[in-house]
């Protein structure tokens, strides 16, 4: 059966119109995606410059006569979150001691070794200026640890500076010391439970790399280790 020419022409015209619309939509989407990429890139650049400026300011501080306790899991602490801040604190003349569930050589997620100076059950916060908790897969298993939570509570009760990075802010939340406080914590698109832990325990969650609320300084992961250390230096030196 022969095809009506007018129907064929209308079909071709309609197909062409849809094609033009489709191409236009794709072009618009690509343009918007490009613009968003530029905005995101500029925002990250400004944020990095701001963080760098903060770090440089804090790095000018001196921690002579300051004493810092770093609390880690005996197995699988996050190496970067421990070694980078520790070395920065030591370079700033602070005395740094490591606390864990037992004495000996603690092993990090990446195989790093840390000598544990004080067993958690024997730790007394009164002798320290700051207590900071390090994250890692091992710390995720210690969120309900009674001794670790006691240390966090004692730090707040004795008006000490308290820090936590990665998953460790969840331990602070469970210890009840983040109620009404702004804080951040590690999370991912597939794992939001650390954020939920903060919120369930009264914390005001901030999706930022480092958050300061009074004498509590939290950070969201290993990428923020240097910024976190620099921020802690500023808070400790101001006391």
ChimeraX attribute file (.defattr): number of C-alpha atoms within 10 A of each C-alpha:
attribute: neighborCount
match mode: 1-to-1
recipient: residues
	/A:1	3
	/A:2	4
	/A:3	7
	/A:4	8
	/A:5	9
	/A:6	9
	/A:7	10
	/A:8	11
	/A:9	11
	/A:10	11
	/A:11	12
	/A:12	12
	/A:13	12
	/A:14	12
	/A:15	12
	/A:16	12
	/A:17	12
	/A:18	12
	/A:19	12
	/A:20	12
	/A:21	12
	/A:22	12
	/A:23	12
	/A:24	12
	/A:25	12
	/A:26	12
	/A:27	12
	/A:28	12
	/A:29	12
	/A:30	12
	/A:31	12
	/A:32	12
	/A:33	12
	/A:34	12
	/A:35	12
	/A:36	12
	/A:37	12
	/A:38	12
	/A:39	12
	/A:40	12
	/A:41	12
	/A:42	12
	/A:43	12
	/A:44	12
	/A:45	12
	/A:46	12
	/A:47	12
	/A:48	13
	/A:49	12
	/A:50	12
	/A:51	20
	/A:52	15
	/A:53	12
	/A:54	15
	/A:55	19
	/A:56	13
	/A:57	14
	/A:58	20
	/A:59	18
	/A:60	12
	/A:61	17
	/A:62	17
	/A:63	20
	/A:64	14
	/A:65	10
	/A:66	19
	/A:67	18
	/A:68	25
	/A:69	23
	/A:70	21
	/A:71	29
	/A:72	32
	/A:73	25
	/A:74	22
	/A:75	19
	/A:76	21
	/A:77	28
	/A:78	27
	/A:79	21
	/A:80	22
	/A:81	26
	/A:82	26
	/A:83	17
	/A:84	14
	/A:85	21
	/A:86	21
	/A:87	14
	/A:88	16
	/A:89	24
	/A:90	14
	/A:91	14
	/A:92	17
	/A:93	16
	/A:94	20
	/A:95	17
	/A:96	19
	/A:97	17
	/A:98	22
	/A:99	28
	/A:100	24
	/A:101	21
	/A:102	16
	/A:103	15
	/A:104	15
	/A:105	15
	/A:106	22
	/A:107	20
	/A:108	23
	/A:109	15
	/A:110	11
	/A:111	13
	/A:112	16
	/A:113	17
	/A:114	19
	/A:115	15
	/A:116	21
	/A:117	18
	/A:118	19
	/A:119	16
	/A:120	21
	/A:121	15
	/A:122	11
	/A:123	17
	/A:124	12
	/A:125	22
	/A:126	12
	/A:127	12
	/A:128	18
	/A:129	21
	/A:130	24
	/A:131	26
	/A:132	26
	/A:133	28
	/A:134	29
	/A:135	32
	/A:136	25
	/A:137	16
	/A:138	20
	/A:139	26
	/A:140	18
	/A:141	13
	/A:142	19
	/A:143	19
	/A:144	15
	/A:145	14
	/A:146	12
	/A:147	17
	/A:148	26
	/A:149	20
	/A:150	16
	/A:151	23
	/A:152	27
	/A:153	18
	/A:154	18
	/A:155	25
	/A:156	17
	/A:157	11
	/A:158	12
	/A:159	14
	/A:160	21
	/A:161	22
	/A:162	27
	/A:163	27
	/A:164	30
	/A:165	30
	/A:166	29
	/A:167	29
	/A:168	29
	/A:169	33
	/A:170	32
	/A:171	27
	/A:172	31
	/A:173	24
	/A:174	20
	/A:175	21
	/A:176	17
	/A:177	23
	/A:178	24
	/A:179	18
	/A:180	14
	/A:181	18
	/A:182	19
	/A:183	31
	/A:184	31
	/A:185	28
	/A:186	24
	/A:187	17
	/A:188	9
	/A:189	5
	/A:190	6
	/A:191	10
	/A:192	12
	/A:193	13
	/A:194	22
	/A:195	23
	/A:196	15
	/A:197	19
	/A:198	26
	/A:199	18
	/A:200	13
	/A:201	18
	/A:202	18
	/A:203	24
	/A:204	17
	/A:205	19
	/A:206	14
	/A:207	15
	/A:208	14
	/A:209	22
	/A:210	24
	/A:211	22
	/A:212	18
	/A:213	12
	/A:214	11
	/A:215	17
	/A:216	26
	/A:217	24
	/A:218	31
	/A:219	32
	/A:220	26
	/A:221	25
	/A:222	22
	/A:223	13
	/A:224	20
	/A:225	23
	/A:226	18
	/A:227	22
	/A:228	28
	/A:229	27
	/A:230	25
	/A:231	24
	/A:232	26
	/A:233	24
	/A:234	20
	/A:235	19
	/A:236	22
	/A:237	15
	/A:238	9
	/A:239	10
